[in-house]
């Protein structure tokens, strides 16, 4: 006999999936905050004229852009935890692994935005008495962030999707919920299809929002 689709089993457990969506967004949001802050610091180090600052920044970017996210998650949760003798909670390990890797990508995005600002604006800011720090804070960074916001939005979408990898260390997000329920009910097709649909919905919503933001920035 052919396979009989049973959607009722999914509907009966939809509350678990809604909680999983919240966990997916929570871990992604916290990791994104880490990545945004750390990425900006790395970017500023990267464009510094001091080799003491830009060499480690370049090394950081090369390492975290080259390391597979799946491997990094295990390295943080098991390897780094053993090295530091710390028992990371899955959520914390997920934030660290996602945040540190995406900081490497965001650093390059920030750098491209900063370098897109005409050098004359920095010189003009210095000419009116602003310090280098003040010129970055009040003149350069606001314009650079405006330029790179759409790219940051794309990074957010990618992070939401990559959060599915955190299921391997026990973060009860969408993929982990699908895995647990498919084992309990022996209905992998229904539950993994539900997970895929939820990710597609989230991706579509954030992609549409990013497109709207990009259009408004162009108009502005």
Secondary structure, DSSP 8 states (H G I E B T S, - for coil): -------HHHHHTHHHHHHHHHHHHHHHHHHHHHHHHHHHHHHHHHT-S-HHHHHHHHHHHHHHHHS-HHHHHHIIIIIIHHHHT----HHHHHHHHHHHHHHHHHHHHHHHHHHTS-HHHHHHHHHTT--HHHHIIIIIHHHHHHHHHHHHHHHHHHHHHHGGGGGGGT--SHHHHHHHHHHHHT-HHHHHHHHHHHHHHHHHHHHHHHHHHHHHHHH-
